Amino acid sequence: MKAPAGWDDLTATALEANPLFPPAVTAASLAHLGDQAVRLAAPRIGSRLVALAPIRPARLGRIAPAMSVWTHLYAPLGAPLLDAAAPDAAAEALAAEMAGESGRRVLLFPDLPLDGPAATAIRGFAERSGRPAVEIGAYARAALRLRPGAAPLRDTLERRRRKEFARQWRRLAEQGELAVRRLRDGPDFERAALAFLALEAGGWKGRQGTALAADPKSRSFALAALLGSAPGGATIDELLLGGDPIAMLASFQSGGRAVSWKIAYDERFARFSPGVQLMLEASDAWAAAEDVALVDSLAAAGHPMIDGLWPDRIRIGLLALGPPGGSALFSLAVRSAEAEVALRQKLRALRKRRRKEVLHEEEAS
């Protein structure tokens, strides 16, 4: 894929940063996870690149034909890159490319921060063009807003949990020398990326077949995205015990925003909560670096680990724009999509309850 001129500049200065839409990550997505239906929308006004997002045909509620910003399992953040100097014109240019010749196509913006500036610009376009705008499946996602002079994250936790994590750290230190480090580029970065994939594959994700390394496509995507990122665009945090990583966190960063992408840990040390320990250290490292204002967890609603650590929330969901003036088909498709979301929520709740029941049965036996 040939990168459009100006992509790097738009990545760094966009109205709302999206660390999963820089050239390296998007190119890796298209090369290893996309298909022929996915293409890059990159409209210009004159010679200036004003918006960018991968897009593909879709259906709202499995009914209404639509064009959607493309997100996927490994990139669940769909804020398009919009020119901060002209956000209204940028949103209109992107929508025009997505809408096609008729201009009446339904437009979908999934995994969108619904209260962010990109969503505001998209809603402004919808209002000016007479398109109905509907939020579907909104939920609260854990995030960390980094405030100058704020206390270390550990100090903000409830006293009982703070003491327990401190106790676990001391016990872990009894096993060997502990160290924490953050890698950004350099000769050790490729080694760390490969070690991360191996560590994740050695845990429960490997047993379930959902680890990145379990599929050649996702493995290739991960390596291309991590190793191809611009300097500082990807980081790997390591918690080392005796020089060996027992927890690792891979993240992406651009325009003052970061995403904690994937975390893995050595299950032999699970009783010491190595993943939590590393996330606490990484959070303080972001604060100390002072080049990030917000870290998005990319986690599902109610995540059992990160929701208890990070106090802030981002409202995430699908923003659907109907055709100008609306239509009966769009209204029907919205109801169908809302019903799908409700059904998925019920199924997740049932699976979660069943996992708890199985755990209780195992503990009782």
Backbone torsions as a table, in degrees:
resi	resn	phi	psi	omega
1	MET	NA	129.3	177.0
2	LYS	-86.6	122.4	-177.4
3	ALA	-73.4	131.3	176.8
4	PRO	-61.5	143.3	177.0
5	ALA	-60.9	135.7	178.2
6	GLY	93.5	-0.9	-177.1
7	TRP	-63.4	-44.9	-179.8
8	ASP	-60.4	-42.4	179.8
9	ASP	-64.9	-42.0	179.4
10	LEU	-65.4	-38.1	177.0
11	THR	-58.2	-43.2	-174.5
12	ALA	-77.3	-25.9	-171.6
13	THR	-121.6	13.3	-174.8
14	ALA	-60.0	154.2	176.8
15	LEU	-52.3	-42.5	175.2
16	GLU	-135.8	117.7	-177.1
17	ALA	-66.3	144.5	172.9
18	ASN	-134.6	100.8	-177.0
19	PRO	-65.9	-4.8	177.6
20	LEU	-102.0	5.0	177.5
21	PHE	-116.3	11.9	170.4
22	PRO	-66.9	167.5	-176.1
23	PRO	-54.0	-46.1	-174.1
24	ALA	-64.7	-46.1	-176.6
25	VAL	-69.9	-43.4	-179.8
26	THR	-66.5	-42.3	177.8
27	ALA	-62.4	-38.9	177.5
28	ALA	-64.7	-40.1	177.4
29	SER	-61.0	-49.5	-177.9
30	LEU	-63.9	-39.9	-175.7
31	ALA	-72.3	-36.6	-169.8
32	HIS	-113.7	-19.0	-176.0
33	LEU	-124.0	-13.7	-177.5
34	GLY	-88.1	-176.7	173.8
35	ASP	-140.0	-173.2	-174.2
36	GLN	-66.8	-16.5	-179.3
37	ALA	-78.0	-19.3	-177.9
38	VAL	-86.6	134.4	176.1
39	ARG	-142.2	168.9	-177.8
40	LEU	-99.4	122.1	172.1
41	ALA	-91.5	120.6	-176.2
42	ALA	-143.1	68.7	-177.2
43	PRO	-69.7	151.5	178.5
44	ARG	-123.4	151.8	167.2
45	ILE	-116.3	108.7	-168.4
46	GLY	67.8	-127.6	179.1
47	SER	-96.1	-2.3	-172.7
48	ARG	-90.5	127.0	172.7
49	LEU	-73.1	119.9	-173.1
50	VAL	-112.4	-13.6	179.7
51	ALA	-158.9	155.1	178.3
52	LEU	-158.1	136.5	173.4
53	ALA	-167.9	143.5	170.4
54	PRO	-73.0	138.5	-178.3
55	ILE	-134.3	159.8	176.5
56	ARG	-156.8	154.6	174.7
57	PRO	-63.5	146.6	-179.2
58	ALA	-152.1	-176.9	173.6
59	ARG	-134.9	133.1	175.9
60	LEU	-82.9	123.3	-179.3
61	GLY	62.5	20.4	-177.0
62	ARG	62.5	20.1	-176.0
63	ILE	-122.6	-59.7	-171.1
64	ALA	-89.7	123.9	175.1
65	PRO	-58.7	140.0	-174.5
66	ALA	-151.0	168.6	168.6
67	MET	-118.8	130.9	-173.1
68	SER	-124.4	142.4	162.9
69	VAL	-59.3	137.9	-175.0
70	TRP	-94.1	117.1	168.8
71	THR	-120.6	166.7	-179.9
72	HIS	-152.0	179.7	-174.7
73	LEU	-52.1	-35.9	-175.7
74	TYR	-99.1	4.3	177.5
75	ALA	-147.4	67.3	-175.0
76	PRO	-87.3	54.0	177.1
77	LEU	-145.1	111.5	-169.4
78	GLY	-108.0	17.2	178.9
79	ALA	-64.1	116.2	178.3
80	PRO	-68.7	152.5	175.4
81	LEU	-79.6	119.4	-179.4
82	LEU	-122.6	142.4	180.0
83	ASP	-62.8	117.7	-178.3
84	ALA	-66.5	-24.0	-178.9
85	ALA	-77.3	-21.0	-178.8
86	ALA	-148.2	64.0	-172.7
87	PRO	-63.0	-36.6	-179.6
88	ASP	-65.8	-45.5	178.9
89	ALA	-65.7	-36.7	179.7
90	ALA	-66.4	-45.4	178.9
91	ALA	-62.6	-39.7	179.1
92	GLU	-66.0	-40.5	179.8
93	ALA	-65.9	-42.1	178.1
94	LEU	-64.6	-45.0	-179.5
95	ALA	-62.7	-38.7	-180.0
96	ALA	-62.8	-40.1	178.4
97	GLU	-69.4	-36.7	179.2
98	MET	-71.3	-34.0	-173.2
99	ALA	-75.2	-20.9	178.3
100	GLY	79.2	-173.2	-173.9
101	GLU	-63.6	-39.1	-177.4
102	SER	-70.3	-28.4	-178.1
103	GLY	74.4	6.3	-176.2
104	ARG	-112.5	6.9	-179.3
105	ARG	-66.4	141.9	172.9
106	VAL	-66.6	137.7	-177.7
107	LEU	-116.1	132.9	-176.4
108	LEU	-121.3	134.7	178.0
109	PHE	-125.7	86.8	-177.2
110	PRO	-80.5	161.2	176.9
111	ASP	50.5	41.7	-175.4
112	LEU	-99.6	131.9	170.4
113	PRO	-64.4	105.8	-167.0
114	LEU	-70.8	-19.1	179.3
115	ASP	-106.7	10.9	-177.7
116	GLY	-88.2	170.6	-177.2
117	PRO	-65.7	-30.8	177.5
118	ALA	-65.6	-43.7	177.7
119	ALA	-62.4	-38.2	178.1
120	THR	-62.2	-42.9	179.0
121	ALA	-65.6	-39.3	180.0
122	ILE	-67.5	-41.2	177.0
123	ARG	-64.7	-36.8	177.1
124	GLY	-61.4	-43.0	175.9
125	PHE	-60.5	-44.8	-178.9
126	ALA	-59.3	-43.1	-179.0
127	GLU	-65.2	-43.6	-178.5
128	ARG	-66.3	-30.9	-176.1
129	SER	-97.2	2.7	178.6
130	GLY	72.9	24.9	178.7
131	ARG	-93.8	133.3	172.0
132	PRO	-68.6	141.2	179.4
133	ALA	-122.0	124.5	-174.6
134	VAL	-129.1	132.0	172.7
135	GLU	-87.6	136.2	180.0
136	ILE	-132.8	132.0	173.4
137	GLY	69.1	32.4	-178.4
138	ALA	-66.8	140.8	176.4
139	TYR	-148.6	164.3	-179.0
140	ALA	-95.8	123.8	-179.0
141	ARG	-110.8	135.7	-177.5
142	ALA	-62.9	140.1	178.7
143	ALA	-149.1	166.5	178.5
144	LEU	-129.2	112.6	174.2
145	ARG	-90.4	124.6	-174.5
146	LEU	-94.6	115.4	-175.7
147	ARG	-108.5	131.5	-179.9
148	PRO	-55.4	133.1	177.1
149	GLY	78.6	4.5	-179.2
150	ALA	-69.5	154.1	178.9
151	ALA	-68.9	154.3	173.7
152	PRO	-53.5	146.8	-174.9
153	LEU	-57.5	-39.0	179.8
154	ARG	-56.1	-37.6	-176.0
155	ASP	-71.8	-15.0	-178.4
156	THR	-92.1	-7.9	-177.3
157	LEU	-75.6	157.7	174.9
158	GLU	-57.4	141.9	-168.9
159	ARG	-55.3	-43.3	-177.6
160	ARG	-62.7	-43.6	-179.5
161	ARG	-69.2	-38.6	179.5
162	ARG	-60.5	-42.9	179.8
163	LYS	-67.2	-38.0	-179.8
164	GLU	-66.7	-43.3	178.7
165	PHE	-64.8	-36.7	177.1
166	ALA	-65.0	-40.9	178.3
167	ARG	-63.1	-44.2	179.9
168	GLN	-62.7	-38.4	179.5
169	TRP	-63.6	-43.3	179.6
170	ARG	-63.5	-42.6	179.8
171	ARG	-66.5	-37.4	177.8
172	LEU	-65.4	-39.0	179.5
173	ALA	-64.0	-24.0	177.3
174	GLU	-70.5	-17.3	-179.9
175	GLN	-81.4	-17.2	-177.5
176	GLY	160.0	-179.0	-178.1
177	GLU	-71.6	128.4	179.6
178	LEU	-99.9	142.3	175.7
179	ALA	-149.9	150.8	176.4
180	VAL	-127.1	135.4	176.6
181	ARG	-147.6	154.3	177.9
182	ARG	-116.1	126.9	179.5
183	LEU	-105.4	129.4	172.8
184	ARG	-128.9	102.6	-179.8
185	ASP	68.0	-159.4	176.8
186	GLY	82.3	170.8	-174.3
187	PRO	-65.0	-24.4	-178.7
188	ASP	-86.9	-6.0	-172.3
189	PHE	-69.1	-42.8	179.1
190	GLU	-63.9	-41.0	176.7
191	ARG	-58.8	-42.5	-179.1
192	ALA	-66.6	-38.5	179.5
193	ALA	-63.0	-43.3	178.2
194	LEU	-67.0	-39.0	178.2
195	ALA	-65.2	-37.0	177.9
196	PHE	-61.7	-47.2	179.6
197	LEU	-60.0	-40.1	179.4
198	ALA	-67.9	-40.5	-179.5
199	LEU	-65.2	-42.6	178.6
200	GLU	-64.3	-42.2	-178.9
201	ALA	-66.8	-22.6	-179.5
202	GLY	-82.5	-2.2	-178.2
203	GLY	-108.4	-157.0	-174.5
204	TRP	-65.2	-29.9	177.6
205	LYS	-65.5	-35.9	176.0
206	GLY	-64.2	-42.0	179.6
207	ARG	-66.4	-33.3	179.4
208	GLN	-85.1	-8.8	-179.2
209	GLY	79.5	16.9	-179.1
210	THR	-106.5	2.5	177.1
211	ALA	-66.0	152.1	178.9
212	LEU	-56.0	-39.8	-176.8
213	ALA	-75.1	-7.6	-178.1
214	ALA	-72.6	-20.2	-178.8
215	ASP	-126.9	129.3	-179.4
216	PRO	-57.1	-32.7	-178.8
217	LYS	-69.0	-48.1	-179.4
218	SER	-69.0	-34.3	176.5
219	ARG	-63.4	-46.2	179.6
220	SER	-64.0	-40.0	176.7
221	PHE	-59.0	-49.1	-176.5
222	ALA	-59.2	-46.8	-178.4
223	LEU	-66.5	-42.0	179.8
224	ALA	-64.3	-40.1	-178.9
225	ALA	-69.2	-45.0	-177.9
226	LEU	-69.8	-49.9	-173.7
227	LEU	-78.7	-21.2	-178.9
228	GLY	-91.8	-7.0	-176.6
229	SER	-65.1	150.3	176.2
230	ALA	-62.9	158.3	179.5
231	PRO	-50.7	125.8	-178.9
232	GLY	84.4	-6.1	-177.8
233	GLY	-77.7	-22.3	178.0
234	ALA	-132.4	142.4	177.1
235	THR	-134.2	153.6	172.3
236	ILE	-131.0	119.5	175.4
237	ASP	-95.3	139.8	-179.1
238	GLU	-127.4	137.1	166.1
239	LEU	-105.6	114.3	-173.5
240	LEU	-106.1	135.2	173.6
241	LEU	-120.6	113.8	-175.7
242	GLY	60.7	30.1	178.8
243	GLY	88.8	-8.5	-178.7
244	ASP	-105.4	138.3	-179.6
245	PRO	-72.1	128.7	174.6
246	ILE	-113.9	-7.0	171.2
247	ALA	-154.2	141.0	-178.8
248	MET	-142.5	143.6	179.8
249	LEU	-130.5	122.9	175.9
250	ALA	-102.7	133.3	-175.7
251	SER	-139.1	161.2	173.8
252	PHE	-125.1	155.9	-173.5
253	GLN	-150.0	139.9	171.4
254	SER	-164.5	149.0	172.2
255	GLY	53.5	35.0	178.7
256	GLY	80.8	11.3	178.5
257	ARG	-131.1	144.7	177.5
258	ALA	-127.6	159.3	172.3
259	VAL	-128.1	130.2	174.6
260	SER	-83.0	100.8	-164.0
261	TRP	-78.7	-58.9	-177.0
262	LYS	-144.3	140.8	177.0
263	ILE	-127.8	145.9	178.8
264	ALA	-144.4	153.2	179.5
265	TYR	-148.4	160.5	178.4
266	ASP	-81.7	114.1	-173.3
267	GLU	-67.8	-13.1	175.7
268	ARG	-65.5	-20.4	-178.2
269	PHE	-111.7	21.8	-174.3
270	ALA	-58.3	-32.1	-177.1
271	ARG	-66.6	-12.9	178.3
272	PHE	-99.9	4.1	-179.7
273	SER	52.2	55.6	-176.6
274	PRO	-63.7	-32.9	178.5
275	GLY	-65.5	-43.1	177.3
276	VAL	-64.2	-44.5	-179.6
277	GLN	-58.6	-43.1	-179.2
278	LEU	-69.1	-38.8	179.7
279	MET	-63.9	-37.6	176.2
280	LEU	-63.7	-43.4	179.7
281	GLU	-67.0	-40.9	-179.7
282	ALA	-65.3	-37.5	179.1
283	SER	-61.1	-43.3	178.6
284	ASP	-69.4	-30.6	177.5
285	ALA	-67.4	-39.4	175.9
286	TRP	-62.7	-42.8	-179.9
287	ALA	-62.6	-41.5	-178.3
288	ALA	-68.7	-32.9	-177.5
289	ALA	-70.1	-28.0	176.7
290	GLU	59.9	23.3	176.0
291	ASP	-114.0	9.3	178.6
292	VAL	-133.4	133.3	178.5
293	ALA	-102.0	-24.7	-176.7
294	LEU	-146.2	135.7	173.7
295	VAL	-117.1	122.7	178.6
296	ASP	-94.3	127.7	-177.9
297	SER	-74.1	-20.8	-173.4
298	LEU	60.5	14.3	-173.1
299	ALA	-86.6	158.8	174.6
300	ALA	-69.9	162.5	178.3
301	ALA	-60.8	138.3	176.9
302	GLY	69.3	29.0	-178.8
303	HIS	-59.5	130.3	-171.7
304	PRO	-66.4	-23.2	-179.5
305	MET	-98.0	-59.0	-168.8
306	ILE	-73.9	-28.7	179.4
307	ASP	-62.3	-28.5	179.6
308	GLY	-85.5	-9.0	-178.9
309	LEU	-103.4	-46.1	-175.2
310	TRP	-97.4	127.7	-172.6
311	PRO	-83.6	-18.2	-172.3
312	ASP	-92.7	162.9	-178.6
313	ARG	-138.6	146.4	173.6
314	ILE	-118.3	132.8	176.6
315	ARG	-82.8	119.1	-175.8
316	ILE	-117.7	144.1	176.4
317	GLY	179.9	-172.8	177.3
318	LEU	-95.8	128.3	171.6
319	LEU	-105.9	116.3	-177.5
320	ALA	-109.7	129.0	177.0
321	LEU	-108.4	123.5	177.2
322	GLY	-79.9	176.5	177.2
323	PRO	-68.6	158.8	178.3
324	PRO	-51.9	127.2	-178.4
325	GLY	85.3	-7.6	-178.9
326	GLY	74.8	178.8	177.8
327	SER	-163.9	158.0	177.5
328	ALA	-63.9	-36.3	179.9
329	LEU	-64.2	-41.0	179.0
330	PHE	-64.0	-43.8	179.4
331	SER	-61.1	-41.7	178.2
332	LEU	-65.5	-41.1	-179.6
333	ALA	-65.6	-37.6	177.6
334	VAL	-61.9	-45.6	179.5
335	ARG	-62.8	-39.1	178.5
336	SER	-65.2	-43.0	179.3
337	ALA	-64.7	-39.6	178.3
338	GLU	-64.5	-37.9	177.6
339	ALA	-65.9	-38.6	177.1
340	GLU	-61.5	-44.0	179.6
341	VAL	-61.2	-45.6	-179.8
342	ALA	-61.4	-40.0	179.0
343	LEU	-65.8	-42.4	178.9
344	ARG	-62.7	-38.8	178.9
345	GLN	-63.6	-41.5	178.4
346	LYS	-64.2	-42.1	179.9
347	LEU	-65.1	-40.0	177.7
348	ARG	-63.6	-40.6	179.3
349	ALA	-64.6	-39.0	178.4
350	LEU	-65.8	-41.9	179.0
351	ARG	-65.2	-40.6	179.3
352	LYS	-63.7	-42.5	179.3
353	ARG	-65.4	-38.6	179.6
354	ARG	-66.6	-39.6	178.2
355	ARG	-61.7	-39.6	178.2
356	LYS	-65.1	-40.1	179.7
357	GLU	-64.4	-41.5	179.2
358	VAL	-64.4	-41.1	179.5
359	LEU	-62.9	-42.9	179.1
360	HIS	-64.2	-39.0	178.7
361	GLU	-64.5	-40.2	179.8
362	GLU	-67.5	-38.8	179.7
363	GLU	-68.6	-31.6	-179.5
364	ALA	-78.1	-23.2	-176.9
365	SER	-82.2	NA	NA
